Amino acid sequence: YVIISRQAYKLFGEIEHDDVIIFKSELTDMDGESKHLIKRVIGLPGDTIEIVDGYVIRNGVTIQEDYVAEQGLSGEMNPVIVEEGKVFVMGDNRRVSQDSRSSAIGQVDQDTIIGKVVLRIYPFTSIKLYS
């Protein structure tokens, strides 16, 4: 369970690297409704993102991802430049995450962002305040 701020980007600032967001995806559930996904922002417009030997590289620098379930398991990906008005997102459980690496998700249009996760309240272990 998480608490989100729907007004975070309207009133309190811009989207930042490592923000955890909820957005409306192109994926649908069994009722045909759009699925809402929760992912971490890895790239902002103009950033170059690539994955080499399982590690994410943003603008030529390997990023430190203490929040990832298992470091170095992000696969491989040729460099992509994040488009204007979009963000590049990845899930923290990289082995099974459907995220911007997948053509089913791709780069996320900022207009589809519902809110920013500000607090995870369940499970009780590893409660982390996201900023």
N, C-alpha and C positions, 0 to 999 in steps of 0.2 A: 504494500500500500504506500502511496506517495501523496504528498501535498504539492499542488502546483499553483503557480501564479499566472493567471490568464492576462494580467496587466503588466507583467514584468518588462516586456519589450515596448509597450505603448507608453508607459509612465516612467520607468526606472532605468532605461539605458538600452544599449545595443546587445545583440547576440555576441557571445564571446566563445573562444575556444574552450572546450571541456564542459560547456553548459550541457545539462541533460534536459532534453526537450520531449514534449509529446506533440505529435503531428498527425494529420489525417493523411493516410496513404492511399495509393491506387489499389491496394489489395482489398479483397472483400471477404466477409465472413459467410457462413452458410445461409444467412438470410439475405445476402446480397448487399449488406451494409458495409460502408467503408470502415476498414480497420484503423484504429488509432495505435500508433507505435511509439515506443519510448526508446530513444537513442541518444548517444553523446555526440556533440558537435566536434568534429575533427578539423574541418576546413571551412573557412569563410571565403566570400567572393575574392577572386584573384590569387588565392593560395594554390600552390602546386602540391598535390598529394600523390605519393607512391608508396608501394610496399615492397621491401627488399628483404629476402631471408626471413620473412615473417614479422618484420618491424616496420612501423609506420614512419614515413619520412615526410615532414611538412616543410616546404620551402628549403629543402636541402639539409634539414636537421632532423635526426632521429628523435622522436618525441618520447619522453618518459611517461609511461602509462601505469602508474601504481594501482589504478582502479581495475585493470584488466584481470580477468580470472586467471589466464595463463599467458605470460609474456611470450612474444615471438611466435604466435600461432595465427597471425593475420593473413597468411597465404602470400601470394605474390600479386602485384598489380602494377602495370605500366603507369607512368605519370599522367595525371589528369589535372586540368586547371578548373577550379571551382568557378562556375558561371555567376555573373552578376544576378543578384536577387535570389540566390540559392545557397544552401549549405551542404557540406559533405558530412554524413553521419555514420557512426559505427556503433554496434552494440558492444557491451563490455564482455559478453561471452562469445568471443569471436568465432569459435568453431561452428556454432549453430545459428549465428545471427544473420538475418536478412537485413541488409543495410545498403549504403550507397555503392558498395562493391557489386551489388546485384542489379541486373537490368530491370528487375521487377520493382525496385525502389529507386535507384539512381540518385542523383542530386535532388535534394528536397527544396521545393519552392518555399521561400520564407512566408508566403501568404497562407500556407497550409499549417503553420505552427499554431498549436492551440495554447501552449503555455510552457513555462519553465518549471522544472522540478526544483522545489526549494527544500524539501525534507522527505526522507524515506522513513516511514514509521513501522514497517513490517517487511521482512522478518526483523525481530528484535536485535539480533546480532549485527554488528557492523553498521549501526545507525550512523549515517553520514549526512551532514548538512552540505548541500550543493550550493556553490556560489558562482 
